[in-house]
Amino acid sequence: MIAVIYADDYLQHQVGYGHPERPARLTAIVQALQNVPWRDQIRWLSPNADRPIDAYLRWVHTPEYLEDLAHLCTKGGGWLDTDTPVSPQSERVARLAVQGWLDGVDWVLDQQEPVFVAARPPGHHALPDQGMGFCLFANAAISALYGLRVRGLARVAILDWDVHHGNGTQLLVESVPQIAFCSIHQAPFYPGTGHPHEKGCCNNVLNLPVRAGSDFSHYAKLFEQQVLPFFQSFAPDLLIVSAGYDALAADPLAQINLHPADYGTFTCWLRTLGCPLMFGLEGGYHLDALAQAVVATLSACLN
């Protein structure tokens, strides 16, 4: 079995006509998963909306940012930056996304069953004092810290395979030696961060920029020679995947040439690490390709 954490409330973060980070992303994923031949092996879970998370948000975000975001949404919405709109429900939905990611940590640790958190808005660009790049709260960083501080894990790893560097995640975890962060991302590209010389406080950061036009062969080499050895050496008690799917050839926002089945292969390789695996949705904006890549990811967890 594999668990999928989802709620229709995640559709209520409204971003306006034409914005790529739209509710239809989740609708496409859910419909695809409801029609796979192995759909009876999917355990659908709802996020715990009653979980208190204020303290966890303050681990990574400033009180001023949390207050400003809530106030902006209460006033009817607006823009955090030129890419990141919020609507009246956005702050509540972003909190529910954090709750879903934390539920994912609990589920994979308690049930020893892979979990995919189909939540939005995404989080890997969110900074301590600023939402940016479609992201409001730092879902992956909060989840990793939760694994350490609440669940008592010794080491947590994060793999960010979104096509954009997870600048917010890196900033928030690079000074924590018990967290290892690896990002494979197109460069030069938004947000302009993620250079190979950035190693973190204790060689716990591995940035792997790839050029536009890179394909599966490039990624396969990186996994074999760098990603898997990096995590094998770290020996995490939990691996969180910031699962963005905008490195797909069909994606309108980037220029990497992966295909949906490639993510199934990546997942098979990650399973060889022998640690619990949790996936949380980040980017991915071509609806059909996104949905099929998620299907490939979950299928690889079952086989």
C-alpha positions as CSV (number, residue, x, y, z in Angstrom):
1,M,0.0,0.0,0.0
2,I,0.9,3.6,-0.4
3,A,-0.7,6.6,1.3
4,V,-1.8,9.8,-0.5
5,I,-2.6,12.8,1.7
6,Y,-5.1,15.1,0.0
7,A,-8.0,17.5,0.7
8,D,-10.3,19.4,-1.6
9,D,-9.5,22.4,0.5
10,Y,-6.1,22.5,-1.3
11,L,-8.0,23.8,-4.3
12,Q,-9.1,26.9,-2.5
13,H,-5.8,28.7,-2.8
14,Q,-6.8,30.8,-5.8
15,V,-4.1,32.3,-7.9
16,G,-6.0,33.9,-10.8
17,Y,-6.6,33.1,-14.4
18,G,-3.5,32.0,-16.3
19,H,-1.2,31.4,-13.3
20,P,0.6,28.0,-13.7
21,E,0.3,27.0,-10.0
22,R,-3.4,26.4,-10.4
23,P,-5.9,24.1,-8.6
24,A,-6.2,21.9,-11.7
25,R,-2.7,20.5,-10.9
26,L,-4.2,18.6,-8.0
27,T,-7.3,17.7,-9.8
28,A,-5.3,16.1,-12.6
29,I,-3.2,14.1,-10.1
30,V,-6.2,12.8,-8.2
31,Q,-8.1,11.8,-11.3
32,A,-5.0,10.0,-12.7
33,L,-4.5,8.1,-9.4
34,Q,-8.2,7.1,-9.2
35,N,-7.9,5.4,-12.6
36,V,-4.7,3.4,-12.3
37,P,-5.1,-0.4,-12.3
38,W,-3.6,-0.5,-8.8
39,R,-5.9,2.1,-7.3
40,D,-7.0,-0.3,-4.6
41,Q,-3.5,-0.1,-3.2
42,I,-3.8,3.6,-2.5
43,R,-4.8,4.6,1.0
44,W,-6.4,8.1,0.8
45,L,-5.8,10.2,3.9
46,S,-7.1,13.7,4.9
47,P,-4.7,16.2,6.5
48,N,-5.3,16.9,10.2
49,A,-6.6,20.4,10.1
50,D,-6.7,20.5,13.9
51,R,-3.0,20.0,14.4
52,P,-1.4,23.0,16.1
53,I,1.4,24.3,13.9
54,D,2.1,27.9,15.1
55,A,5.3,26.8,16.9
56,Y,6.5,24.9,13.9
57,L,5.9,27.8,11.5
58,R,7.9,30.0,13.9
59,W,10.9,27.6,13.6
60,V,11.5,29.0,10.2
61,H,9.4,32.1,9.6
62,T,9.4,35.5,11.3
63,P,6.4,36.6,13.3
64,E,6.2,39.7,11.1
65,Y,5.9,37.6,7.9
66,L,3.3,35.3,9.5
67,E,1.2,38.3,10.6
68,D,1.6,40.2,7.3
69,L,0.5,37.1,5.3
70,A,-2.5,36.6,7.5
71,H,-3.4,40.2,7.3
72,L,-3.1,40.3,3.5
73,C,-5.4,37.4,3.1
74,T,-7.9,38.8,5.5
75,K,-8.0,42.0,3.4
76,G,-8.9,39.9,0.4
77,G,-5.5,38.9,-1.0
78,G,-2.8,40.4,-3.0
79,W,0.8,39.7,-4.2
80,L,3.8,38.6,-2.1
81,D,6.0,39.1,-5.2
82,T,5.5,39.3,-8.9
83,D,4.9,35.6,-9.1
84,T,3.1,34.8,-5.9
85,P,-0.6,35.8,-5.5
86,V,-2.6,35.1,-2.4
87,S,-6.4,35.0,-2.0
88,P,-8.6,35.2,1.1
89,Q,-8.2,31.4,1.8
90,S,-4.5,31.2,0.9
91,E,-3.1,31.5,4.4
92,R,-5.5,28.8,5.8
93,V,-4.7,26.5,2.9
94,A,-1.0,27.0,3.2
95,R,-1.3,26.0,6.9
96,L,-3.2,22.9,5.8
97,A,-0.4,22.1,3.4
98,V,2.1,22.2,6.3
99,Q,-0.3,20.0,8.3
100,G,-0.4,17.5,5.5
101,W,3.4,17.4,5.2
102,L,3.7,16.8,8.9
103,D,1.0,14.1,8.7
104,G,3.1,12.6,6.0
105,V,6.1,12.4,8.3
106,D,4.1,10.8,11.0
107,W,2.5,8.3,8.6
108,V,5.7,7.1,7.0
109,L,7.4,6.7,10.4
110,D,4.5,5.0,12.2
111,Q,3.2,2.8,9.4
112,Q,6.5,2.3,7.5
113,E,4.5,2.9,4.3
114,P,5.5,5.4,1.6
115,V,3.4,8.6,1.4
116,F,2.8,11.2,-1.2
117,V,1.5,14.6,0.0
118,A,-0.7,16.1,-2.7
119,A,-0.9,19.5,-1.3
120,R,-0.5,23.1,-2.5
121,P,0.7,25.8,-2.3
122,P,4.3,24.5,-2.7
123,G,7.1,25.6,-0.3
124,H,10.7,25.2,-1.3
125,H,11.2,28.9,-2.3
126,A,9.7,30.3,0.9
127,L,12.1,32.4,2.9
128,P,12.0,33.2,6.6
129,D,10.4,36.6,6.0
130,Q,9.0,36.3,2.4
131,G,6.9,34.1,0.3
132,M,8.2,33.8,-3.3
133,G,8.1,31.7,-6.4
134,F,4.5,30.5,-5.8
135,C,5.5,29.3,-2.2
136,L,4.1,30.5,1.1
137,F,5.5,28.3,3.9
138,A,8.6,26.1,3.9
139,N,6.9,22.8,4.0
140,A,10.0,20.6,3.5
141,A,12.2,22.4,6.0
142,I,9.5,22.4,8.6
143,S,8.9,18.7,8.0
144,A,12.6,17.9,8.4
145,L,12.9,19.8,11.6
146,Y,9.8,18.2,12.9
147,G,11.4,14.8,12.2
148,L,14.3,15.8,14.4
149,R,12.7,17.8,17.1
150,V,9.4,16.1,17.6
151,R,9.9,12.6,16.3
152,G,13.4,12.2,17.6
153,L,15.1,11.2,14.4
154,A,18.9,11.5,14.3
155,R,19.2,12.4,10.7
156,V,16.8,13.6,8.0
157,A,17.6,14.1,4.3
158,I,15.8,16.2,1.7
159,L,16.1,15.6,-2.1
160,D,14.7,18.4,-4.1
161,W,14.2,17.2,-7.7
162,D,12.2,20.3,-8.7
163,V,13.7,22.0,-11.8
164,H,14.2,25.1,-9.7
165,H,16.7,25.3,-6.8
166,G,15.0,25.1,-3.4
167,N,16.6,28.3,-2.1
168,G,14.3,28.6,0.8
169,T,14.8,25.0,2.0
170,Q,18.6,25.3,1.7
171,L,18.7,28.5,3.6
172,L,16.7,27.0,6.4
173,V,18.5,23.7,6.8
174,E,22.1,24.3,5.7
175,S,23.2,25.2,9.3
176,V,21.6,22.1,10.8
177,P,24.2,19.2,10.6
178,Q,21.5,16.6,11.2
179,I,19.8,17.5,7.9
180,A,21.3,16.8,4.5
181,F,20.0,18.7,1.5
182,C,20.5,17.8,-2.2
183,S,19.1,19.7,-5.1
184,I,19.2,18.9,-8.8
185,H,18.1,22.0,-10.7
186,Q,18.4,23.8,-14.1
187,A,21.0,26.5,-14.1
188,P,21.3,29.3,-14.9
189,F,17.7,29.7,-14.0
190,Y,15.2,31.0,-11.4
191,P,15.9,31.8,-8.5
192,G,19.6,32.1,-9.4
193,T,20.8,30.1,-6.3
194,G,22.2,26.6,-5.7
195,H,25.8,26.8,-6.7
196,P,28.1,23.8,-6.4
197,H,30.5,25.5,-4.0
198,E,27.7,25.8,-1.4
199,K,28.3,22.9,1.0
200,G,26.5,23.8,4.2
201,C,27.8,23.9,7.7
202,C,29.1,20.3,7.6
203,N,29.2,19.3,4.0
204,N,25.5,18.6,4.4
205,V,24.5,20.4,1.1
206,L,24.9,19.1,-2.4
207,N,23.9,21.3,-5.3
208,L,23.8,19.7,-8.7
209,P,23.0,22.3,-11.4
210,V,22.2,21.0,-14.9
211,R,22.1,22.8,-18.2
212,A,19.0,23.4,-20.2
213,G,18.4,20.5,-22.5
214,S,19.7,17.9,-20.0
215,D,17.8,14.5,-20.1
216,F,17.6,11.2,-18.3
217,S,21.2,10.3,-19.1
218,H,22.5,13.4,-17.3
219,Y,20.3,12.7,-14.2
220,A,21.2,9.0,-14.2
221,K,24.9,9.9,-14.0
222,L,24.3,12.4,-11.2
223,F,22.2,9.8,-9.2
224,E,24.8,7.1,-9.6
225,Q,27.9,9.2,-8.9
226,Q,26.7,11.8,-6.5
227,V,23.1,11.7,-5.2
228,L,23.0,8.1,-3.9
229,P,26.6,8.2,-2.5
230,F,25.8,11.5,-0.7
231,F,22.7,10.0,1.0
232,Q,24.3,6.6,1.6
233,S,27.1,8.3,3.5
234,F,24.7,10.4,5.5
235,A,22.5,7.4,6.3
236,P,19.2,9.2,7.0
237,D,16.4,7.9,9.1
238,L,13.9,9.6,6.7
239,L,14.2,10.9,3.2
240,I,11.8,13.7,2.2
241,V,11.5,14.3,-1.5
242,S,10.5,17.9,-2.6
243,A,8.8,16.4,-5.6
244,G,8.5,19.0,-8.3
245,Y,7.8,17.7,-11.8
246,D,8.7,20.8,-13.8
247,A,11.8,19.1,-15.2
248,L,9.5,17.2,-17.6
249,A,10.1,17.9,-21.3
250,A,6.4,18.9,-21.6
251,D,6.6,21.5,-18.9
252,P,6.1,25.1,-20.0
253,L,8.3,26.7,-17.4
254,A,11.7,25.0,-17.9
255,Q,13.9,23.4,-20.5
256,I,14.8,19.9,-19.1
257,N,13.9,16.8,-21.0
258,L,12.7,14.2,-18.5
259,H,9.7,12.0,-19.1
260,P,7.1,10.7,-16.6
261,A,8.6,7.2,-16.4
262,D,12.0,8.7,-15.4
263,Y,10.6,9.6,-12.0
264,G,9.6,6.0,-11.4
265,T,13.3,5.0,-12.0
266,F,14.5,7.8,-9.7
267,T,12.1,6.4,-7.0
268,C,13.4,2.9,-7.5
269,W,17.0,4.1,-6.9
270,L,15.9,6.0,-3.8
271,R,14.3,2.9,-2.4
272,T,17.7,1.2,-2.4
273,L,18.7,3.6,0.5
274,G,16.5,1.5,2.8
275,C,15.0,4.4,4.7
276,P,11.4,5.6,4.9
277,L,10.4,7.7,1.9
278,M,8.0,10.7,1.9
279,F,7.1,12.7,-1.2
280,G,5.6,16.2,-1.1
281,L,4.4,18.1,-4.2
282,E,6.3,21.2,-5.3
283,G,6.2,22.3,-9.0
284,G,5.0,20.7,-12.3
285,Y,2.7,22.6,-14.6
286,H,1.8,20.5,-17.6
287,L,-1.2,18.8,-16.2
288,D,-1.1,15.4,-18.0
289,A,2.7,15.0,-17.7
290,L,2.6,16.0,-14.1
291,A,-0.2,13.5,-13.3
292,Q,1.6,10.7,-15.2
293,A,4.9,11.4,-13.4
294,V,3.2,11.2,-10.0
295,V,1.7,7.9,-11.1
296,A,5.1,6.7,-12.1
297,T,6.5,7.8,-8.7
298,L,3.8,5.9,-6.7
299,S,3.9,2.9,-8.9
300,A,7.6,2.5,-8.2
301,C,6.9,2.6,-4.5
302,L,4.6,-0.5,-4.9
303,N,6.7,-2.7,-7.1
